Amino acid sequence: MRRVLFLLIISMSFLFGCSQSKKIRNITKEEEKTAYATGEYGYDMAFLKKYITPVELVNGESRLIVAPEYQGRVMTSSSSEMKGLSHGWINYDFISSAKINEDANPYGGEERIWLGPEGGQFSIFFTGNNSDKWIVPAAFDHETFNIAQVDSQQITLKKDFELVNRSGTKFNAKIIRTITLLDRSEIRTNLKTGVGKSVRVVAYKSENRLKNTGNDCWNKDSGALSIWMLGMLKASPDVTVIIPYRKGGQGKVVNDYFGGIPENRLKVTDDAVFFRADAEFRSKIGVSPSFALSCMGSYDAQKKILSILNYSLPENPTEYVNSALVDQQEDPFSGDVTNSYNDGPAKDGFRIGQLYEMEISSPAAFLKQGEEISHVQYMYHFEGNEEDLDFLARSLLNVSVSEIKNAFTH
């Protein structure tokens, strides 16, 4: 009975929050008593409460914020309660403007779900022959996801939608998204390694399912969708993205999404790809299926934060949708598994903000009516001394902290 009442209260507050999501909410006197500094989790919670009705998951000192109004994205997380570092990048200026753009609404958030492909003849971001009109579909850009179930450590959200790709194929589908905040014992079990005494950690599991609810099959001839997970994190001159890869793989590292990348920003060794994440040079890289391993990460050498992203990867990954931004692709199912994006000024000078992204895609979803595909990933943020973080980096990314810090010093 108490659980039913709790869910009813959450649902009512969420509905009210949706109706007020474009207005600024006054902060209560109780909230005013505690002042939080920029960069702290409590600051971001107070900020978001002005504009939406965030759902907070709590497990010990670990906390994270889910925003149903922003497509169920994880906005940010903390390993040390309200005063802890806030890990997600949040677009304060855009959110406070309370506007809705036609093409894209960059709210930020350290994990969101999109769908692929982005480019090519089967793109869902372009329509017809208009190569200049890039638009993020409303369902996962500015529409609300519905809460199906919630408790203190887990939330499930759902969204039914219809899309049409560039070739005119219609997709009727459903997204089911479950986010679970993990405790320290679950973290040790998942990683199969210890966590040093100095290390504080927040971690969560994200299970994302995409279901074909229409009458037609999704196939190679007319196009298929894929699950595309993207996370916006805080960039700085001290942040490096690390993508370990399979030795002897026959694939390649794609580095020409927005043109070439200088050597002082991208380094490929025998063990991993190193990518500078300073938000000063707009660039993107990708790793193909034959190279990919089921993990990637980043390291902030100044704040001593090691972030690890583990994800589900088929044993023999093959066909992934191609998101290359061209009108017609020779092979629309030769896409990447893993990507990383570094923000920076575009040709017209526009930039999103001080952020970088770690991105993962599922295989192409060739689904019959009623079938679904699932993608699961785990995000870990470790904070501690470099000795303990070095042990984790070696265990999980096959590189040392020293290698990461020195990747671009020569």
SEGUGU-474046 format. One record per residue: z, y, x of N, C-alpha, C, O in turn. Coordinates in steps of 0.05 Angstrom, whole numbers, plus 5000, padded with zeros to 4 digits. Example, Ala and Ser with C-alpha at 12.3 -4.5 7.8 and 13.67 -1.06 7.14 Angstrom:
// SEGUGU-474046
515648865264515649105246515649345264516949345285;514249555257514349795273515750015258516150235268;
//
This chain:
// SEGUGU-474046
500049765016500050005000500050255017498550445012;501750255039501850485057499250525070498350755074;497850305078495250325091493250445072491650615081;493250365047491350475027491850775024489950935023;494450855022495151135020494151295044493151515041;494651175068493751315093490751365093489851575100;489251155085486351185084485451385063483551535068;486851395041486251585020486651875029485052055024;488951915044489552185054487452265074486452495074;486752075092484652135112481952215099480652405107;481252055078478752095065478652375051476652515052;480952445038481052695024480952925044479553125039;482452905066482353115086479653145098478753365105;478252915101475652925114473653055095471953215104;473752995069471953125050472353425049470453575048;474953505050475553795051474453915076473354135076;474853775098473953875124470953915124469954105135;469453735111466553755111465654005097463854145105;467054075074466254305059466854565074465754775068;468754555093469554785108468454785136469254965152;466654605143465954555171464454795183464254815207;463354975167461955205178463655455178462555675182;466255425172468055655172470155615193470755385201;471455835202473555815221476155775206476855925188;477655575214480255515202482455655217482455655242;484355775203486555905216488455705228489055495215;489355755252491255575265494055625254494855845249;495555405249498155425238500155535258499655535282;502455625248504555725266505555515285506255565308;505655265275506555045292504655005315505454945338;502055025310500054995331500155215351499455185374;500855455341500955695359503255675379503155805400;505355515373507655495391506955375418508255445438;505055195419504255065443501655175453499555135440;501755295476499255405488498155205508499655105525;495555155507494254965526492155125542490855305532;491955045566489955175584487255055580486954825571;485155215585482455115584482154875603483154885626;480954665593480654425609482654205601482353975609;484754285585486654085576485853985549484554125533;486553735544485853605518486853755494485453795474;489353855496490454005474488954255467488754335443;487754385487486054615482483654545465482954685446;482354315472480054235458480654145430479154185411;482954015426483753935399484154185382483254195359;485654385392486054625377483454765370483154875348;481654775390479054905385477554765363476554885344;477254495365475654345345476854365317475354365297;479454385315480754405289479954655274480254665249;478954855288478055105274475555055258474955205240;473954855266471254825255470754565240469054555222;472154355247471754095235474453965230476554075236;474453725219476853565215476653325234475753105226;477553355259477353135278479252915272481352955260;478552665279480252435277481152365305479552325323;483752345308484952275335485951995335487351905317;485151845356486151575361488251605384487851755403;490451455381492651475400493651205408494051035390;493951155434495050905444496750965468495651005490;499350985465501151065487500451355494500451535477;499951405520499251675529496251735526495451965529;494651535519491851565517491151675489492251605469;489251865489488351985464485252035466484152075487;484052035442481252125441480652235414482052185394;478552405413477852545388475152455379473152465395;474952365354472452295342471752505321473552595306;469252585319468352795301466352675281463952665287;467252595257465352495237463152695230460852615225;463852945228461853155222459753175243457453265238;460353095268458453105290457452815296457452735319;456752675275455552405277457352205290456352015304;459952225286461852025296462052025326462851815337;461352245340461452235369464352265379465952395366;464852145402467352185416467052455430465452485448;468652645422468452915433469752925461468553045480;472052815464473452815489475752615489476352505468;477052585512479252395514481152485536480552655552;483552365536485652435556487252195562487852025544;488152175587489851955595492852035595494651875599;493252305590496052405593496752595570497652815574;496252495546496952635521495652915520493552955531;496953105507495753355501495353535526493453695527;496953495547496753665571494853535591494453645613;493753305585492053165604489353295606488553455589;487853225627485153325631483453235608483553005599;481753405598479853345576477153265589475953425603;476253025584473952915599471252985588469353005603;471053035562468453085551467653375553469353555553;464953425556463953705556463553785527462253645511;464654015520464454125492463054395493463654565510;461154435476459554675475461054885457460354915433;462955025469464655205454462955425441463355495417;461055535455459455765445457855675420457655815400;456555435422454955355400456655285376455955365353;458755135380460455065357461655305343461655325319;462555505359463755745348461755915333462456085317;459155885339457056035325456755935296455756085279;457655695291457555575264454755585252454355615228;452655545269449955545259448755275261449855095275;446555225248445054975250442255035259440755185245;441454935281438754965292436854775278437654565268;434254845278432254665266431654435285431154215275;431554485311430654285329432854105340432553855340;435154215349437354065360439854225359439854465361;442154075356444754205355446554085376447853885371;446754205399448154095422451154155421452154335434;452653995404455454025402457053945427459254035432;455753765442457153645465458453385457457653255438;460453305472461853055467461152845488458852815496;463152685495462852495517461452235509460852075527;461052195483459351965475458252015447459752075428;455651995445454352015419452151805417451251695437;451351745392449251555388446751705378446751865360;444551655392441851735384440251475381441251255386;437751495373435951275372433451345388432651575390;432151145400429651175414427351055398427850915379;424851115406424051255431423851565426423451655404;424051705449423751995448420852085449420052265435;419251955467416452035470414551815463415251595454;411951885466409851685461408951675432409851825415;407151485426405951465400407951365379407451395355;410151245387412151145368414651325368416751245358;414451565379416751745381417851815353416351845334;420451845351421751945327422652235330424052335312;421952355352422752635358420352825354420653065355;417952715351415552865346414152755321414452515315;412652915307411152815284408252885287407553095297;406552695279403652745279402652815307403452705327;400853015308399553095333400853345345399753455364;403153425335404553655345406153585369408353485367;405053635393406353565418408553755426410153695444;408653995414410554195422413054205404415054325412;412954075381415054095362417053865365416753655351;418953885384420953675389423353725371424553945372;423953535354426253565335427853315335426853095332;430453335338432253115336432653045306433353225291;432152795298432452725270435152805259437252765272;435252915235437653025224439952825222442352905225;439352575218441452375213443252355237445652305233;442252385261444052365284444052625301444452625325;443452845286443653115299445653295286447353405300;445553325259447453505246448553405220450053545206;447953155212449053045188451652895194452152805216;453352875173455952745176455752445174454152335158;457252305190457552015188460051965170461952115171;459851755153462051695134464051515146463351315159;466651575142468751405152469051155133469351185109;468750925145469050675130471850565132472950445113;473050595156475750495160476950645184475550715203;479550685183480850825205483850755206485150725186;484850725231487750705235488350855261486651005271;490650815272491450985295489850935320489751105338;488650695323487250625347484350555344483050485363;483350555319480550475315479450625291480750685271;476850685293475350805270472650685268471350635289;471750635244468950545238467650745220468750835200;465150815228463551015213460850885207459850715221;459650985185457050875177455151105169456051325162;452551045171450551245164447951095155446850945171;447051145131444451045121442451275124443051505119;440051205133438051415137435251305136434751065135;433351485135430451425136429151595157429551835158;427451465173425951605194422951535192422251325182;421251715202418451655204417551715233418151935243;416251525246415451575274412751715275411451775255;411951775300409551935304407051805293405051935286;407151535292404851385281404851355251403051225240;406951455239407151445210408751215199408851175174;409951055216411550825207414250925196415651085209;414950825173417550905160419650695167419150455165;422050795174424350615180426650685161427550915160;427550485146430050505131432150345146431750115151;434350475152436250345170439050445165439550625150;440950305178443750375176444950355204444350165219;446650545211448250535236451150475228452250595210;452350285242455250225238456550255266455750115284;458450435268459550505294462550475294463950605277;463650315312466550265314467550345341466550255362;469550515342470750615367473650525368475150565349;474450385390477150275393478350385419477150355440;480650505417482150595441483750365452485150225438;483350315478484550075491487150135505487650355513;488849925507491349955523490949845551488849735557;492949875568492649815596492149515601490649435619;493349345585492949055588490048975581488848805594;488949105560486149045553484249145575482149015580;484949365587483349475609483249275632481149215643;485549175640485648985662484048735656482648625673;484348635631482848395623479848435624478348265633;478948665614476048725613474848745641472748645646;476348885658475248945685475748725705474448705726;477648545698478248315716479148415743478548295764;480548635743481648745768484148915762484449015739;485848945782488249105778487649405779485549485788;489549565769489349855769491749955784494049895777;491350115806493450205823495650355808495250465787;498050365821500350485808499950785804501050905785;498450915821498051205818496051275796495851505788;494651075786492351125768493151165739494550995728;492351385728492451425699489751365688487651415700;489551245664487051165653486951185623488951135609;484651275613484051265584481451105582479551155597;481350925563478950755560478550695530480450665515;475950665523475350595496472850415494471150435512;472750255474470450085468468950205445470050305426;466250205448464450315427462450095420460850015436;462649995395460749795385458849935365459850055345;456349915370454350055354452249855344450949725359;451949845317450049655305447949815290448450015276;445449725293443149835279441849625262441049415272;441749675236440749475217438149575203437949805195;436249395200433849445185434449395155434749175147;434549615140435149595111432649625094432849635069;430349645107427849665092426549405086427649195090;424049415077422549175069420649085090419548865088;420249245111418249175132419449105158421649185165;418048945174418948865200418349085220416449235217;420049115240419549305262418249145285419348945294;415949235293414349075312412949245332413149495332;411549115351410149255372407749415363406949615375;406549335340404149465331404649735318403049925321;406849755304407450005289409950145300410550375291;411350025319413650155331416250035323416549905302;418250065340420949975336422950175346422150355362;425350155337427450335346429250205367428949965372;430950355379433050245397435550415395435350645387;437750305403440250455404440350605431439950485452;440850855429440851025453443551175454444151345437;445251115474447851235476447851435499446851385521;448951675493448951895512451752015514453052055493;452552085538455252205541455052455558453952455580;456052675547456152935562458852965575460952965563;458752995602461153025618460953285634458753395636;463153365646463253625660462053605688463053455705;460053765693458653765719460153965738461454155729;459853915764460754095785459454015811458353795813;459654175832458454105858459753855870458753735889;462053775859463553545870463153285854464553085858;461253285835460753045818458152905826456153035830;458352645830456052485836455952245817457952115811;453552195806453151955789452251725807450651765826;453351485801452751245817451651035798452950965779;449250925805448150705789447550475808445550475822;449350275809448750035825446449885812446149895788;444949735829442649605818442349325830443549255850;440749165816440348885824438648865849436448985851;439648725869438148695894435648525889435848325875;433448595901431048445898429548495872427648355866;430548685856429148745831426348845835425748985855;424648785817421848865820421149125805418849215804;423249255794422849505780422949745799422549715823;423449975788423550215804425450415791426150395768;426250615807427850835797425851055788424351155805;425951125763424151325753425451605758427751645750;423951785770425152045777423352275770423752495780;421352235753419452445748419452535719417452635709;421652515705421852605677421152905675419652985657;422353065693421853355692420653445718420953685726;419253275732418153345759419853205780421853075775;418953235805420253105828423053215832423853425824;424653045846427453115852427753125883427052925896;428853345894429153365923431053145934432653035920;430753085960432352885973435352955973437052775974;436053205972438853285972440153255944442353345940;438553135926439653095899439452805890440852725871;437852645903437452365895437252195920435652255938;438951995922438951815945439051525935440751455918;437351365945437251075938437850915963436450925983;440050765962440850595985440350305977439250245956;441250125994440949835989442749745966442349525955;444749905959446749825939446649985913447349875892;445850235915446150405891444350645893443250715914;444050775869442751035867444951245864446851215849;444751455880446551685879445051925869442851985878;446252065849444852285836446852525833449052495822;446052755844447752985843448053095815445953135801;450453145806450953235778452453505779454753525773;450953705787452153975790451154175769452054405770;449354095751448254265730446854505741446754725729;445554475765444154695777441154635780439554805789;440354385773437454315776436854115753437753885754;435254195734434554035711432953785720430753815731;434153555717432853315727433953065712436153075700;432452855713433252605700432152365715429952375725;433752155717432951905730433351675710434851695691;431951455716432251215700431950965717430650965738;433150755708433050495722431850295702432750265680;429850145712428349965695429849695691431749645706;429049535672430549285666430849095689432948975692;428849065706429048875728430948965750431748805766;431649215750433549325769436449335758438349315773;436649355732439149445719441449245722441048995720;443849345726446349205723447849325700447149535690;449949185691451249275666453449485671455549475658;452949665690454949865696453750105709451650085722;455050335707454350575722456950735722458850665709;456950955738459451105739458951385751456651455758;461051535753460951795766463651845779465751735772;463652025800466052095814466252395818464352515828;468452515809469052795814470952805838473352745835;469952885861471552875886473753085886475753045899;473353305872475453505871477753435853480053445861;477153345829479253275810480152985813482052905800;478752835830479452555834479352395808481352275799;477052405795476552265770474252065775472052145782;474751815770472651605772472151515743473951405730;469751555734468951465707467051225709465151235724;467651025694466050775694465050715666466550725647;462450665664461250585639460050305641458150265656;461250115627460249845626458949795599459749915579;456849635598455349615573454149335571453849195591;453449255546452248995541449349005551447749185545;448648795567445948775578445048485575446448305585;442848435562441848155560441448025587440948165607;441747765589441547625614438747665627438547695651;436747675611434047725621432747955605431047905588;433648195611432648425595429648465600428648435622;428248525578425348545580424248805568423748995583;424048815542422649045530424549255519426149205502;424249495530425749735522423749945514421649975526;424450105493422550305484422150515506424050575522;419850625508419050815529419451095518418151175498;421151255531421651525522420251735539420851975536;418351655556416851855571415552055553414251975533;415752305559414852515542411852575545410952785554;410252375536407352405535406452325507407852175493;404052415499403152365472402452065468403151955448;401151945488400251675485401051515510400251595532;402451305506403451145528401750885530400950765510;401150805555399750555559401450315551400450125539;404050325557405850115549408350235537410150315551;408450245510410750375497413350215497415350305487;413249975510415749815512416349755541417149525547;415949945558416649915587418650125595418550235617;420650185578422550395583424850315600425050085610;426650505605429050465622431350355606431450375581;433250235621435750145610437850355613439350425595;437950465637440050655645438750925653436750925667;439951145645438951405653441351595659443651545651;440751795675442652015679441152275679438952295691;442252475666441052735664442852945676445252945671;441753125692443253355703442053605691439653655693;443753765679442754015667442154225688443054205711;440654415680439854635698437754805683436954735661;436955025695435155205681432355075677431254955695;431355095652428655015646426755225655427555435666;424155185651422155375660422555655648421955855660;423555665623424055915610426856035615427556235604;428355895633431055985640433255875623435655905629;432555745600434655635582436055395595434755235609;438655385591440155155599442255095578443155275564;443054835576445054765555447754845565449254975550;448554775589451154845599451854695624450254565637;454454715631455454585656456054295651458354215649;453854135649454253855641452253665654450153755664;452953415655451053195661451452975641453452975626;449552795640449752575621449452305635447952275654;450952105624450451825630449451695604450651725583;447151565606445751455583445151165586444451065607;445351015563444750735562443050675537443450795516;441050495540439450415517439650115512440049965531;439350045487439149755480436249665483434549835485;435749405483432949315481431649415455433049495436;429049415454427649485430428449295407428749055411;428949415384429949265361427549165344426749305325;426548935350424448815334425848655311426348415314;426348795289428048685268426548635243424748785234;427148405231426148345204428048475183430148575190;427248455158428948575137431748445138431948205138;433848615139436548525138437748455165440148405167;436048445186437048375213438248625226437648845218;439948575247441148805261441348735291441348505299;441548955307442048925335444649075342445349265328;446048975362448649095369448649175399447649035416;449849405404450249485431453149565434454249705418;454449455455457249505461457549625488456349535507;459249835490459749945516462750035518464050085498;463650045543466450125549466350355568464950355588;467950565561468250795579471050805590473050785574;471350835616473850855630473951105646472051165661;476051265644476551495661479151445677481251425665;478851415703481151365721481751625736479951755747;484351695738485251915754487551815772489351675763;487451885798489451785816488851865844487152035849;490351745863489751805891487251655900486451455888;486051755922483451645930483551355939481651205937;485851275950486050995959485850805935484350605936;487250865914487050695890484250715876483250515867;483150955876480450995864478350855881476350755870;478750855907476850715925476750425919474550295919;479050305914479150015907477549965882476049765880;477850135862476450105837473450145840471749995829;472650345856469850395861468450165875466250085868;469850055895468749825909468549585890466549435891;470549535873470549305855468549325833467349125825;468149575823466549605799463749715804461949665788;463349865825460749985831459549885857457249955864;461049735872460049625898459549845919458049805938;460850065916460750285936463550395940465250375923;463950525963466550645969466650935961464451065957;468951045958469251335952468051495974466751705970;468351405999467251546022464151556020463051766025;462951336013459951336009459151535988457051675991;460651545966459951735945460152015954458352175950;462352085967462852355976460852455997460152685998;459952266013458152336035455152296029453452316046;454552226004451752155997449852386003447552336010;450752636000448852856003449753046025449053286025;451252946045452153116067450253116090450653276109;448252936090446452916113443652986105441852976122;
//
